[in-house]
Amino acid sequence: MTTGWGPRPEGDAEGAEWRPVLDVPPPGRQRRWTVLLRWLLLVPQFLVVALLSFAAFFVTVAGWFAALFLGRLPDPIASFLGSVLAYQTRVTASAFLLVDRYPPFSFDAPDYPARIELRATPLNRVAVFFRLILIIPAAIIGSLAQSGWLALGWVFWLIGIVLGRLPEPVFGATAAVVRYRMRLSAYGSLLTPVYPKGILGDAPGPLAERPVSATRPLVLGTPAKVLVWLFLLLGIGVHVTSSTVSDDDWDDTYQTRRAAPLSR
């Protein structure tokens, strides 16, 4: 993650808009016992992330008011929110089986395999004011993709135990979901003015361009893109099913309460 939070131009060297970056090394061997116990081992990290997310919510609210007046996030707020996002992303990358190394209990983890890069840029005050409305479509996509991945997560977990690694299509599709989730959080916490993109990966760049990591650029093949679409479709199914079950439970409770006085 970048440590300097001075104003920088919104575009990169080629003039394209800068989007928060996730760097993850190519899929490699993972210890089967850590895959087997992955989610159990990460329970303490999940608790830390929950506490950090609670604190980050109030800091984001303060940053929202500050950004309306300043047109940017104050440096201390940007630094804290960026550190929280980096921490969250490291835990997510481990939970989603992208990396085998246990995430440290520290904001500063320059040697951890999963890293993000943020660039502080000026913010449009109108976009800041309407951020909660603007983020709704991206939040829906992010929620569907994550729900779909979680529905298949146990399959990937079994594959990781058997093979000791994730197949390339699974790795790519999973990385796309994790990166989109990170960009969504960055946009929601005002760390970037750029709308979340890249759920289906990046377009192939010039052949002479040297990849920085397995996810920069994140070019997905057809099998990985099919998996991402499957995540989205499964996410729709999960939400529809959850909504139907909730409505049925509410109807049962309502009918029971109506029938109760009649039985007296």
N, C-alpha and C positions, 0 to 999 in steps of 0.2 A: 504494500500500500504506500502511496506517496506520503511523505512527511511534510512537505512544504505546501502551505495553503494560501500562498499569495495568488492574486488574480492571474489567470492564464487565458490565452485565446481559446474560444470554444472549439475551433477546428484544429485538425492535425496538420502535418506538413503539407498534405495534398489538398487541404481545404475541406475535407469531409468532417462531419460533426464527430466529436469525441464521445464515445460510449464507454462506461465503466467496463474494465477488462477483468476476466478471470483467467489466471494462468494455472494450469494443472499439467503435470508431466504425462507422457503417454501411458496407457494401461500396462502395468507390469505385474509381476508375481505378488500375491498377497498371502500372508500366513493364514492358513485355514482356520486355526483356532481363534485368531482375532476376528475373522469374518463370522465364525460361529457365535461369538460372544459380543459382536460389535455393538449392538444396541444396548445391551446390558452394561457394557463398559462405559458407554457414553452417558449414562443416567446423570452422573455428577455434572457433566458438561451441559446437559439439557437444563438442569436447574440454574446454572450460571447464566445461560442464555436467556432464560425466563426473567431473571432478575435484571439483567442488562437491558432487555427489551422493555421492561417496565420503566426503568430510568430513562431510556432513550425516548420513550413516548413523551414525557414531560419536557425533555430537552428539545425535542422536535417542535413542540408547541411554542416554546420560547423562541426557537429559531425561526418559526413561521412569522411571528410578529416582527422579529428583527429584520428578516428578509424583506418584508413589506416596506420598511423604511429605508433600509440600506441597499436593497437590490442584490444582496449576497448574504451568505451566512457569516456571522462573526467567526474568526479563526478558532477560538476555544470550542465553540459549538460544533463547527465542522470537523475539528480534530477528534472530538469525543465520538461523534456519530460515525465518522469514518472508521475509528478503531473498533466500535461495537459491530459495525457491518463486517469488517474483516474477521472478527472473532466468530460471528454467526456463520459466516461463509466457510470458515475452516471446519467448524463442527458439522455443518451440513454436508460438506464434501466427504467427510469421514463417514457420516451416517448413511450417505447415499453410495458408499462403497467405491468412491473415486480414488481415495488414497488409503494406504494401510497404516500410516503413522498416526499415533494418538495426538490430537491437538493439545498444545500446551495451555495451561491456565495463565495466560499472559496476553496483553494487548500487542506486545512487541514479539513477533515471531518471524524474523526475516528468512530463516532457513526452512520454514515449513513448506511442504510441496505445493499446497494450494494457497495462492496469493491473489489479491485483487489490486488493481491500480485505479485510483480516482484522481481527477483533476478539477480543482476548484475553479469555477467559472461564474461570471455574473448571471444573475437570475432575473427573469422577466417578472415584474411585480404582478401583472395581471395573471400570468400562469401560476404564480405562487398563491394568489388569492383564491383561484378556482382549482387548486391542486387536488382536493378531495373529490371533486367531480370529474376532473380530467383523468384521474388514475383508475376510475371504475372499470373501463374495458380491459385495461392491462391487468388489473387485479383479478378479473374473472378468468382471463386466460391463464394467469399464474396459478390460481386456485385449482382450475381444472387439470392443468398439467401435473401439479404436485399430487393431487388426489389420485390421478391415473397412475402415476409412478408408484405411489404407496400401495395401490391395489395389486400391482405386480411385483412389489418389492420383495416379497417372500420367494418368488421365482428367481430373481436375481441373486438373492441371498443363497439359495440352494446351488445355483450355478457357480457362485464364488467359492462355496465350500468344496464342490466337486472338482472344479478346474483350478482353483487357486488364483483366479484372475477373472476379470470381466471381458467378454468378447468385445471386439471393436465397436459393433453397432450399438450394443447396450451402453458401453462407455460413452460414446458420442451423444446418444439420446439423453442419457442421464446428465452429462455435462451441460447440454443445452437447457435442461430444466433448472439446474442449479444456477447457471449463469443468468437466466431470465429472472429467477427469484431474486438474485443479488441486485440486478439492475432495477427491478421493481422496488425493492427496498431503498435503493439509492435515490430513485426518483421521489418516492414517498417522503423520505427524510430530507429532501431538498439538497442532496449532495451532488445532484446533476440536473441540468435543465432539459436533458435529452430524454425523450419518451422511450420506455422499454421496447427493445426490438431483439430479434435474433432467436426466436423460439425454434426456428427451423435451421439454425446455423447461419454461417456467413457465406456470401458468394465467393467463389474462388478468386484469389488475387493474382497479380502478375506472377508468371512462372519464376521470375528471377527473385521474387520476394522470399526471404528466408523466414520460416515460421519461428516465432518466439517460444511457443510451447504447443502442447497438443490441442489447446483451446484458443490459441491466438495465431492465426485465425481458426475458427471452429467450422470446418467444412464437413458437412454430413453427407454420407452416401445414402443411396435409396433405402437400404434396410433401416438405417438410423432414423431417417425422416418418417418412414412408416411407423416406427415405434413411437415417435413423438405424436403423430396423429392418433395412434392407439391410446396413448396417455390421455389425450384430450377427450376422445370418445368415452373412455372408461371414466374419466372425471365427470362427464355429463351424467353417465349412468349412476355413479356413486351419489351425486347430488340429488338426482331425481329420486333414487331409492330412499335416501335419507329423508327427503321432504315428504315422500309418501308415507313412510313409517311414522314420522312425527305427526302427520295429519291423522293417521289411523289411531295413534295413541291418544291424541287430543279428543277425537270423536268418542273413543271408548270411555275416556274419563268423563266427558260431558254427559254421555248417556247414563253412566253409572250414577252421577250426581243427580240427574233428573229423576232416575228411578228410585233413588233412596227415599225421598219424602213419601212416595206412593206406597212403599212397603211398610211404612210405620202404622 
